[in-house]
């Protein structure tokens, strides 16, 4: 009845919705590290390890 394109599209939409829900849950929960996904976390001024002084 449905072809393979339907299943691929359904999986992509399902994964996108799941990822959005997971990100919203982390923000709403409030105890998540706000810098967890930042590439500059190691050199961030918030952590006192900045090379600029």
C-alpha positions in Angstrom: 0.0 0.0 0.0 2.7 2.5 1.0 6.0 2.7 -0.7 9.5 3.1 0.7 9.4 6.9 0.3 6.6 7.2 2.8 8.5 5.2 5.4 11.6 7.3 4.9 9.6 10.5 5.2 7.7 9.2 8.2 11.0 8.2 10.0 12.6 11.6 9.2 9.6 13.5 10.6 9.4 11.3 13.6 13.0 11.8 14.4 12.8 15.6 14.0 9.8 15.7 16.3 11.5 13.5 18.9 14.6 15.7 18.8 12.5 18.9 19.2 10.7 17.4 22.2 14.0 16.3 23.8 15.5 19.8 23.4 12.3 21.4 24.8 12.4 19.0 27.7 16.0 19.9 28.5 15.2 23.6 28.5 12.0 23.3 30.6 13.7 21.0 33.1 16.1 23.8 34.0 19.0 21.8 35.4 20.7 21.3 32.1 24.1 22.9 31.5 23.4 25.8 29.1 26.9 25.5 27.6 26.7 21.7 27.0 26.6 22.0 23.2 28.9 24.9 22.9 32.2 24.3 21.0 33.9 27.2 22.9 33.1 25.8 26.3 36.7 25.1 27.1 37.8 28.7 26.5 34.7 30.4 27.8 35.1 33.4 30.1 32.4 32.0 32.3 34.7 29.2 33.4 37.7 31.5 34.0 39.9 29.7 31.5 39.9 32.3 28.7 43.2 33.0 27.0 42.3 36.7 26.9 43.2 38.5 30.1 
